[in-house]
Amino acid sequence: MSLLSHSKKRAIARGTLVAVVIVVIVIAAVGVYYASTMSTPATTSKLTIGVVYDTGGKGDKSFNDMAYAGLLNANKTLGVNFIELGSTSSSDYTPNIEVMVSRNVSLIICVGFLMDTDVATEAAKYPNQKFAQVDGDVYNMSNVVAIKFQEHVGSALIGALAVAMSKTNKIGMIGGMDVAIIHKFWHGFQAGATWANTYLGKNVQVLNIQYTGTTPAAWNAPDVAKSIALTQYQQGADIIYAAAGGSGTGLFDATGTLDQQAGWNWTAGTAPSKFAIGVDADQDYYGTYQYFVQHQSTGFQSPSFVLTSEIKRVDVGVYDVINSVVAGNYSNFYNHPEVWAPSYWTGPTATATKGVFLLGLAQGAVGPTPFTYTSQYLTATAKTVLDQLTKAILNGSVVIPENYGS
């Protein structure tokens, strides 16, 4: 698949997140929690947004938390109220959506592709109810927006970076659930590594990806991820990338422990022998002394053993769709697919696909974080590799396929 930029580039919404007071009420009928904001928004809106999280849930420091960040930003800057429901299993998805419908919310946001069947069924049942689904594959319904990302493109930059930075000439990757969307991350990682090996004349080996599981529990299995990380480090990898949701913290724990055992003591002048790379949210702070050793929630300082994170701006996707409802142009995603997802309109699906909101490198929605805690370790070669590959992807001279490699 060719990387196609949108015909209209959109500015990334930015805003300072505000703290909210959450009221939690247990709903016995569906076995989940209900929460509503009690904060005072910057502006006044009568709209209420409903969010259904997947089984990974809030607090995963990754995918679900990014959706929550977008929700908070919309609460502050757009004045919307919101209701949240967590899911303890896949059987909660449809009941949770039904609760949202009964609450007459203006938009139901479902977080995760695992809700595809539930979203399709409920959207057909309630044609006047607006839906949005992060990573969803429900298309061509006028009341559903599938918020999609070019994860393979961001992961290509990560693979290239890892090749440039590796001293052992071996790098690894941990995936969450063994499903198509994680395969996109893996294929992009391999493609970027191959490009960098060719560009630099290196021969860095990419160890085969290992997954934390084949069920939704794989997104919250840090012990499994830690075991995989230890194995890949024993095989000679010195940089490992995790695209595994909440399981990724297991990689961080393994990396920090091994770096400490090797004598690294967070000295800015000496790089750790092993680096981890996070995903979705900016997880770079996890490798700082303040977080990893002192367990602080603020005041993080350089350096970190988390080299960077492959950001996936779920918060931007969530915020922008909420904003479209507030502004009254939600229907544009369905009516103008050539603007919001041109590659889906003319590309890989072979048929016209409407109702997709695609975010990628051109929109600043994927790619590495700005190396806040590790810039001193970033070599001149690594900087050049990132710069050259980014430019090549954006000008179309390098195309990152979704199905590269194994």
One Martini backbone bead per residue (centre of mass of N, CA, C, O) as a GRO file, in nm:
protein
  406
    1MET     BB    1   0.095   0.036   0.023
    2SER     BB    2   0.058   0.358  -0.013
    3LEU     BB    3   0.158   0.664   0.096
    4LEU     BB    4  -0.107   0.891   0.167
    5SER     BB    5  -0.180   1.206   0.171
    6HIS     BB    6  -0.370   1.444   0.251
    7SER     BB    7  -0.536   1.708   0.097
    8LYS     BB    8  -0.574   1.786   0.406
    9LYS     BB    9  -0.415   1.935   0.649
   10ARG     BB   10  -0.402   1.888   1.001
   11ALA     BB   11  -0.409   2.020   1.295
   12ILE     BB   12  -0.294   1.971   1.601
   13ALA     BB   13  -0.441   1.927   1.885
   14ARG     BB   14  -0.400   2.141   2.168
   15GLY     BB   15  -0.383   2.086   2.528
   16THR     BB   16  -0.448   2.127   2.853
   17LEU     BB   17  -0.496   1.918   3.093
   18VAL     BB   18  -0.754   1.841   3.316
   19ALA     BB   19  -0.875   1.796   3.609
   20VAL     BB   20  -1.092   1.542   3.741
   21VAL     BB   21  -1.390   1.450   3.886
   22ILE     BB   22  -1.488   1.125   3.986
   23VAL     BB   23  -1.783   0.935   3.955
   24VAL     BB   24  -1.852   0.613   4.094
   25ILE     BB   25  -2.072   0.359   3.956
   26VAL     BB   26  -2.212   0.062   3.998
   27ILE     BB   27  -2.319  -0.172   3.739
   28ALA     BB   28  -2.450  -0.474   3.774
   29ALA     BB   29  -2.567  -0.557   3.494
   30VAL     BB   30  -2.258  -0.512   3.344
   31GLY     BB   31  -1.992  -0.492   3.523
   32VAL     BB   32  -1.936  -0.176   3.549
   33TYR     BB   33  -1.844   0.156   3.513
   34TYR     BB   34  -1.949   0.486   3.609
   35ALA     BB   35  -1.872   0.812   3.461
   36SER     BB   36  -1.850   1.168   3.544
   37THR     BB   37  -1.806   1.487   3.498
   38MET     BB   38  -1.727   1.777   3.740
   39SER     BB   39  -1.622   1.988   3.566
   40THR     BB   40  -1.520   2.308   3.442
   41PRO     BB   41  -1.547   2.435   3.153
   42ALA     BB   42  -1.446   2.677   2.930
   43THR     BB   43  -1.710   2.595   2.795
   44THR     BB   44  -2.044   2.568   2.677
   45SER     BB   45  -2.207   2.244   2.664
   46LYS     BB   46  -2.475   1.999   2.593
   47LEU     BB   47  -2.285   1.778   2.539
   48THR     BB   48  -2.253   1.415   2.538
   49ILE     BB   49  -2.000   1.175   2.589
   50GLY     BB   50  -1.933   0.837   2.503
   51VAL     BB   51  -1.723   0.577   2.660
   52VAL     BB   52  -1.574   0.265   2.545
   53TYR     BB   53  -1.368   0.044   2.676
   54ASP     BB   54  -1.153  -0.183   2.675
   55THR     BB   55  -0.997  -0.438   2.855
   56GLY     BB   56  -0.748  -0.264   2.926
   57GLY     BB   57  -0.804   0.017   3.002
   58LYS     BB   58  -0.751   0.230   3.220
   59GLY     BB   59  -0.400   0.261   3.295
   60ASP     BB   60  -0.209   0.156   3.043
   61LYS     BB   61  -0.018   0.388   2.927
   62SER     BB   62  -0.181   0.409   2.642
   63PHE     BB   63  -0.441   0.371   2.445
   64ASN     BB   64  -0.671   0.446   2.650
   65ASP     BB   65  -0.532   0.701   2.767
   66MET     BB   66  -0.541   0.859   2.500
   67ALA     BB   67  -0.845   0.877   2.479
   68TYR     BB   68  -0.882   1.026   2.748
   69ALA     BB   69  -0.719   1.276   2.671
   70GLY     BB   70  -0.913   1.368   2.446
   71LEU     BB   71  -1.155   1.399   2.633
   72LEU     BB   72  -1.039   1.614   2.823
   73ASN     BB   73  -0.985   1.826   2.605
   74ALA     BB   74  -1.285   1.854   2.523
   75ASN     BB   75  -1.385   1.945   2.797
   76LYS     BB   76  -1.216   2.206   2.808
   77THR     BB   77  -1.244   2.335   2.500
   78LEU     BB   78  -1.567   2.243   2.435
   79GLY     BB   79  -1.762   2.155   2.692
   80VAL     BB   80  -1.795   1.863   2.732
   81ASN     BB   81  -1.941   1.588   2.840
   82PHE     BB   82  -1.895   1.262   3.022
   83ILE     BB   83  -1.905   0.905   2.970
   84GLU     BB   84  -1.796   0.595   3.129
   85LEU     BB   85  -1.693   0.258   3.020
   86GLY     BB   86  -1.597  -0.048   3.125
   87SER     BB   87  -1.427  -0.364   3.031
   88THR     BB   88  -1.389  -0.703   3.133
   89SER     BB   89  -1.530  -0.802   2.863
   90SER     BB   90  -1.673  -0.866   2.558
   91SER     BB   91  -1.968  -0.889   2.687
   92ASP     BB   92  -1.980  -0.565   2.751
   93TYR     BB   93  -2.011  -0.398   2.493
   94THR     BB   94  -2.315  -0.393   2.427
   95PRO     BB   95  -2.425  -0.300   2.704
   96ASN     BB   96  -2.265  -0.034   2.703
   97ILE     BB   97  -2.395   0.086   2.452
   98GLU     BB   98  -2.686   0.078   2.561
   99VAL     BB   99  -2.636   0.278   2.787
  100MET     BB  100  -2.561   0.516   2.607
  101VAL     BB  101  -2.826   0.532   2.455
  102SER     BB  102  -3.003   0.578   2.716
  103ARG     BB  103  -2.834   0.862   2.766
  104ASN     BB  104  -2.825   1.041   2.506
  105VAL     BB  105  -2.576   1.063   2.348
  106SER     BB  106  -2.401   1.220   2.085
  107LEU     BB  107  -2.146   1.019   2.132
  108ILE     BB  108  -1.988   0.703   2.057
  109ILE     BB  109  -1.686   0.575   2.192
  110CYS     BB  110  -1.486   0.311   2.067
  111VAL     BB  111  -1.212   0.120   2.202
  112GLY     BB  112  -1.142  -0.082   1.951
  113PHE     BB  113  -1.156  -0.363   1.732
  114LEU     BB  114  -1.320  -0.570   1.918
  115MET     BB  115  -1.603  -0.394   1.848
  116ASP     BB  116  -1.705  -0.435   1.559
  117THR     BB  117  -1.968  -0.603   1.587
  118ASP     BB  118  -2.109  -0.417   1.791
  119VAL     BB  119  -2.109  -0.159   1.622
  120ALA     BB  120  -2.256  -0.262   1.372
  121THR     BB  121  -2.515  -0.351   1.517
  122GLU     BB  122  -2.585  -0.083   1.674
  123ALA     BB  123  -2.582   0.112   1.429
  124ALA     BB  124  -2.818  -0.031   1.285
  125LYS     BB  125  -3.024  -0.004   1.524
  126TYR     BB  126  -2.902   0.317   1.554
  127PRO     BB  127  -2.901   0.547   1.302
  128ASN     BB  128  -2.906   0.824   1.498
  129GLN     BB  129  -2.640   0.727   1.617
  130LYS     BB  130  -2.330   0.827   1.701
  131PHE     BB  131  -2.008   0.702   1.594
  132ALA     BB  132  -1.681   0.590   1.723
  133GLN     BB  133  -1.373   0.406   1.619
  134VAL     BB  134  -1.090   0.283   1.736
  135ASP     BB  135  -0.962   0.079   1.496
  136GLY     BB  136  -1.184   0.039   1.306
  137ASP     BB  137  -1.395  -0.181   1.057
  138VAL     BB  138  -1.641   0.022   1.009
  139TYR     BB  139  -1.805   0.079   0.705
  140ASN     BB  140  -2.041   0.257   0.528
  141MET     BB  141  -2.156   0.432   0.773
  142SER     BB  142  -2.307   0.733   0.856
  143ASN     BB  143  -2.273   0.661   1.197
  144VAL     BB  144  -1.956   0.592   1.134
  145VAL     BB  145  -1.621   0.638   1.267
  146ALA     BB  146  -1.302   0.545   1.159
  147ILE     BB  147  -1.013   0.549   1.352
  148LYS     BB  148  -0.705   0.581   1.186
  149PHE     BB  149  -0.363   0.446   1.140
  150GLN     BB  150  -0.006   0.467   1.048
  151GLU     BB  151   0.173   0.246   1.209
  152HIS     BB  152   0.387   0.149   0.996
  153VAL     BB  153   0.528   0.424   0.967
  154GLY     BB  154   0.620   0.476   1.256
  155SER     BB  155   0.770   0.196   1.280
  156ALA     BB  156   0.986   0.252   1.066
  157LEU     BB  157   1.136   0.467   1.230
  158ILE     BB  158   1.203   0.275   1.463
  159GLY     BB  159   1.367   0.066   1.304
  160ALA     BB  160   1.582   0.265   1.203
  161LEU     BB  161   1.678   0.362   1.477
  162ALA     BB  162   1.767   0.088   1.593
  163VAL     BB  163   1.986   0.036   1.386
  164ALA     BB  164   2.154   0.296   1.439
  165MET     BB  165   2.188   0.227   1.768
  166SER     BB  166   2.307  -0.042   1.746
  167LYS     BB  167   2.580  -0.253   1.891
  168THR     BB  168   2.491  -0.574   1.840
  169ASN     BB  169   2.307  -0.623   1.580
  170LYS     BB  170   2.031  -0.641   1.762
  171ILE     BB  171   1.671  -0.661   1.741
  172GLY     BB  172   1.340  -0.612   1.890
  173MET     BB  173   0.993  -0.750   1.936
  174ILE     BB  174   0.673  -0.677   2.096
  175GLY     BB  175   0.357  -0.815   2.106
  176GLY     BB  176   0.053  -0.852   2.162
  177MET     BB  177  -0.188  -0.935   2.004
  178ASP     BB  178  -0.241  -1.172   1.744
  179VAL     BB  179  -0.293  -0.923   1.509
  180ALA     BB  180  -0.322  -0.713   1.246
  181ILE     BB  181  -0.234  -0.443   1.383
  182ILE     BB  182   0.041  -0.560   1.485
  183HIS     BB  183   0.146  -0.635   1.208
  184LYS     BB  184   0.187  -0.346   1.117
  185PHE     BB  185   0.410  -0.277   1.311
  186TRP     BB  186   0.603  -0.505   1.222
  187HIS     BB  187   0.630  -0.434   0.921
  188GLY     BB  188   0.741  -0.151   0.966
  189PHE     BB  189   0.989  -0.227   1.131
  190GLN     BB  190   1.122  -0.395   0.908
  191ALA     BB  191   1.132  -0.181   0.684
  192GLY     BB  192   1.309   0.024   0.839
  193ALA     BB  193   1.548  -0.165   0.890
  194THR     BB  194   1.615  -0.221   0.596
  195TRP     BB  195   1.667   0.067   0.510
  196ALA     BB  196   1.899   0.126   0.715
  197ASN     BB  197   2.090  -0.097   0.633
  198THR     BB  198   2.129   0.014   0.348
  199TYR     BB  199   2.209   0.310   0.413
  200LEU     BB  200   2.456   0.209   0.625
  201GLY     BB  201   2.579  -0.082   0.578
  202LYS     BB  202   2.430  -0.285   0.753
  203ASN     BB  203   2.355  -0.602   0.975
  204VAL     BB  204   2.085  -0.598   1.131
  205GLN     BB  205   1.904  -0.801   1.337
  206VAL     BB  206   1.566  -0.919   1.335
  207LEU     BB  207   1.383  -1.041   1.556
  208ASN     BB  208   1.131  -1.223   1.615
  209ILE     BB  209   0.830  -1.185   1.697
  210GLN     BB  210   0.652  -1.162   2.012
  211TYR     BB  211   0.367  -1.263   2.186
  212THR     BB  212   0.136  -1.233   2.465
  213GLY     BB  213  -0.111  -1.338   2.273
  214THR     BB  214  -0.466  -1.442   2.156
  215THR     BB  215  -0.605  -1.255   2.360
  216PRO     BB  216  -0.709  -0.977   2.534
  217ALA     BB  217  -0.503  -1.040   2.771
  218ALA     BB  218  -0.243  -0.938   2.613
  219TRP     BB  219  -0.273  -0.625   2.705
  220ASN     BB  220  -0.234  -0.747   3.029
  221ALA     BB  221   0.094  -0.891   3.023
  222PRO     BB  222   0.382  -0.808   3.167
  223ASP     BB  223   0.516  -1.081   3.239
  224VAL     BB  224   0.536  -1.183   2.949
  225ALA     BB  225   0.699  -0.947   2.835
  226LYS     BB  226   0.940  -0.982   3.022
  227SER     BB  227   1.021  -1.264   2.927
  228ILE     BB  228   1.069  -1.189   2.633
  229ALA     BB  229   1.283  -0.974   2.681
  230LEU     BB  230   1.493  -1.155   2.818
  231THR     BB  231   1.529  -1.338   2.574
  232GLN     BB  232   1.619  -1.121   2.365
  233TYR     BB  233   1.864  -1.028   2.527
  234GLN     BB  234   2.002  -1.312   2.530
  235GLN     BB  235   2.015  -1.300   2.201
  236GLY     BB  236   2.144  -0.976   2.173
  237ALA     BB  237   1.970  -0.756   2.223
  238ASP     BB  238   1.957  -0.376   2.275
  239ILE     BB  239   1.670  -0.332   2.128
  240ILE     BB  240   1.321  -0.285   2.226
  241TYR     BB  241   0.992  -0.317   2.090
  242ALA     BB  242   0.658  -0.223   2.207
  243ALA     BB  243   0.324  -0.350   2.091
  244ALA     BB  244   0.116  -0.405   2.396
  245GLY     BB  245   0.021  -0.205   2.571
  246GLY     BB  246   0.019  -0.281   2.905
  247SER     BB  247   0.256  -0.495   2.862
  248GLY     BB  248   0.506  -0.300   2.812
  249THR     BB  249   0.608  -0.274   3.111
  250GLY     BB  250   0.775  -0.536   3.105
  251LEU     BB  251   1.003  -0.425   2.934
  252PHE     BB  252   1.091  -0.200   3.125
  253ASP     BB  253   1.163  -0.379   3.366
  254ALA     BB  254   1.381  -0.544   3.224
  255THR     BB  255   1.566  -0.312   3.134
  256GLY     BB  256   1.621  -0.173   3.406
  257THR     BB  257   1.737  -0.419   3.551
  258LEU     BB  258   1.976  -0.478   3.356
  259ASP     BB  259   2.109  -0.199   3.374
  260GLN     BB  260   2.166  -0.211   3.675
  261GLN     BB  261   2.335  -0.478   3.669
  262ALA     BB  262   2.549  -0.325   3.469
  263GLY     BB  263   2.583  -0.022   3.629
  264TRP     BB  264   2.366   0.168   3.571
  265ASN     BB  265   2.303   0.528   3.710
  266TRP     BB  266   2.196   0.774   3.545
  267THR     BB  267   2.418   0.872   3.346
  268ALA     BB  268   2.439   1.104   3.102
  269GLY     BB  269   2.733   1.013   2.977
  270THR     BB  270   2.599   0.715   2.993
  271ALA     BB  271   2.477   0.466   2.827
  272PRO     BB  272   2.283   0.222   2.814
  273SER     BB  273   2.292  -0.110   2.706
  274LYS     BB  274   1.971  -0.079   2.714
  275PHE     BB  275   1.672  -0.036   2.512
  276ALA     BB  276   1.356   0.099   2.508
  277ILE     BB  277   1.030   0.099   2.328
  278GLY     BB  278   0.742   0.255   2.292
  279VAL     BB  279   0.373   0.322   2.281
  280ASP     BB  280   0.140   0.567   2.176
  281ALA     BB  281   0.245   0.689   2.423
  282ASP     BB  282   0.445   0.875   2.628
  283GLN     BB  283   0.695   0.650   2.787
  284ASP     BB  284   0.979   0.776   2.867
  285TYR     BB  285   0.957   0.819   3.185
  286TYR     BB  286   0.986   0.522   3.287
  287GLY     BB  287   1.325   0.542   3.269
  288THR     BB  288   1.344   0.711   3.507
  289TYR     BB  289   1.443   0.754   3.826
  290GLN     BB  290   1.181   0.879   3.941
  291TYR     BB  291   1.001   0.636   3.845
  292PHE     BB  292   1.155   0.356   3.869
  293VAL     BB  293   1.264   0.409   4.172
  294GLN     BB  294   1.072   0.644   4.320
  295HIS     BB  295   0.769   0.659   4.211
  296GLN     BB  296   0.701   0.905   4.060
  297SER     BB  297   0.459   1.142   3.895
  298THR     BB  298   0.685   1.363   3.894
  299GLY     BB  299   0.988   1.514   3.801
  300PHE     BB  300   1.123   1.433   3.545
  301GLN     BB  301   1.456   1.322   3.443
  302SER     BB  302   1.735   1.311   3.302
  303PRO     BB  303   1.756   1.004   3.217
  304SER     BB  304   1.670   0.716   2.995
  305PHE     BB  305   1.584   0.376   2.885
  306VAL     BB  306   1.373   0.518   2.706
  307LEU     BB  307   1.426   0.631   2.404
  308THR     BB  308   1.124   0.596   2.292
  309SER     BB  309   0.806   0.657   2.117
  310GLU     BB  310   0.536   0.538   1.929
  311ILE     BB  311   0.325   0.751   1.836
  312LYS     BB  312  -0.044   0.756   1.892
  313ARG     BB  313  -0.297   0.994   1.827
  314VAL     BB  314  -0.575   0.926   1.976
  315ASP     BB  315  -0.647   1.200   2.099
  316VAL     BB  316  -0.689   1.345   1.827
  317GLY     BB  317  -0.909   1.169   1.705
  318VAL     BB  318  -1.113   1.209   1.931
  319TYR     BB  319  -1.127   1.515   1.933
  320ASP     BB  320  -1.206   1.565   1.631
  321VAL     BB  321  -1.477   1.417   1.639
  322ILE     BB  322  -1.604   1.581   1.860
  323ASN     BB  323  -1.575   1.853   1.710
  324SER     BB  324  -1.765   1.773   1.476
  325VAL     BB  325  -2.017   1.764   1.652
  326VAL     BB  326  -2.009   2.050   1.762
  327ALA     BB  327  -1.991   2.180   1.456
  328GLY     BB  328  -2.178   1.993   1.253
  329ASN     BB  329  -1.954   1.786   1.063
  330TYR     BB  330  -1.961   1.468   1.082
  331SER     BB  331  -2.053   1.392   0.780
  332ASN     BB  332  -1.778   1.438   0.627
  333PHE     BB  333  -1.652   1.154   0.656
  334TYR     BB  334  -1.867   1.033   0.452
  335ASN     BB  335  -1.891   1.263   0.217
  336HIS     BB  336  -1.540   1.307   0.230
  337PRO     BB  337  -1.309   1.072   0.177
  338GLU     BB  338  -1.088   1.226   0.004
  339VAL     BB  339  -0.992   1.388   0.266
  340TRP     BB  340  -0.975   1.177   0.527
  341ALA     BB  341  -0.918   0.892   0.327
  342PRO     BB  342  -0.771   0.839   0.037
  343SER     BB  343  -0.661   0.540   0.056
  344TYR     BB  344  -0.950   0.419   0.104
  345TRP     BB  345  -1.089   0.536  -0.153
  346THR     BB  346  -0.839   0.427  -0.376
  347GLY     BB  347  -0.707   0.165  -0.254
  348PRO     BB  348  -0.687  -0.131  -0.072
  349THR     BB  349  -1.011  -0.201  -0.096
  350ALA     BB  350  -1.116  -0.144  -0.415
  351THR     BB  351  -1.331   0.028  -0.271
  352ALA     BB  352  -1.542   0.243  -0.159
  353THR     BB  353  -1.460   0.423   0.149
  354LYS     BB  354  -1.646   0.524   0.422
  355GLY     BB  355  -1.584   0.670   0.738
  356VAL     BB  356  -1.274   0.770   0.744
  357PHE     BB  357  -1.004   0.857   0.983
  358LEU     BB  358  -0.683   0.944   0.877
  359LEU     BB  359  -0.365   0.907   1.050
  360GLY     BB  360  -0.026   1.043   1.021
  361LEU     BB  361   0.271   1.186   0.952
  362ALA     BB  362   0.154   1.453   0.824
  363GLN     BB  363  -0.013   1.496   1.116
  364GLY     BB  364   0.163   1.396   1.368
  365ALA     BB  365   0.042   1.088   1.464
  366VAL     BB  366   0.328   0.963   1.402
  367GLY     BB  367   0.611   0.864   1.578
  368PRO     BB  368   0.853   0.993   1.750
  369THR     BB  369   0.960   1.125   2.010
  370PRO     BB  370   1.166   1.408   2.138
  371PHE     BB  371   1.386   1.304   2.343
  372THR     BB  372   1.378   1.428   2.639
  373TYR     BB  373   1.581   1.192   2.795
  374THR     BB  374   1.786   1.106   2.515
  375SER     BB  375   1.945   1.313   2.331
  376GLN     BB  376   2.246   1.249   2.427
  377TYR     BB  377   2.233   0.951   2.274
  378LEU     BB  378   2.191   1.064   2.000
  379THR     BB  379   2.314   1.014   1.710
  380ALA     BB  380   2.404   1.141   1.413
  381THR     BB  381   2.307   0.898   1.253
  382ALA     BB  382   2.021   0.881   1.369
  383LYS     BB  383   1.930   1.162   1.280
  384THR     BB  384   1.969   1.115   0.978
  385VAL     BB  385   1.780   0.877   0.942
  386LEU     BB  386   1.521   1.018   1.034
  387ASP     BB  387   1.528   1.251   0.833
  388GLN     BB  388   1.543   1.090   0.563
  389LEU     BB  389   1.292   0.907   0.601
  390THR     BB  390   1.082   1.123   0.646
  391LYS     BB  391   1.117   1.269   0.376
  392ALA     BB  392   1.067   1.020   0.191
  393ILE     BB  393   0.778   0.964   0.283
  394LEU     BB  394   0.653   1.249   0.226
  395ASN     BB  395   0.757   1.250  -0.093
  396GLY     BB  396   0.731   0.927  -0.194
  397SER     BB  397   1.015   0.765  -0.228
  398VAL     BB  398   0.898   0.612   0.025
  399VAL     BB  399   0.731   0.299   0.083
  400ILE     BB  400   0.516   0.166   0.337
  401PRO     BB  401   0.412  -0.137   0.385
  402GLU     BB  402   0.184  -0.335   0.558
  403ASN     BB  403   0.314  -0.633   0.431
  404TYR     BB  404   0.594  -0.660   0.528
  405GLY     BB  405   0.720  -0.948   0.525
  406SER     BB  406   0.617  -1.177   0.783
   0.00000   0.00000   0.00000
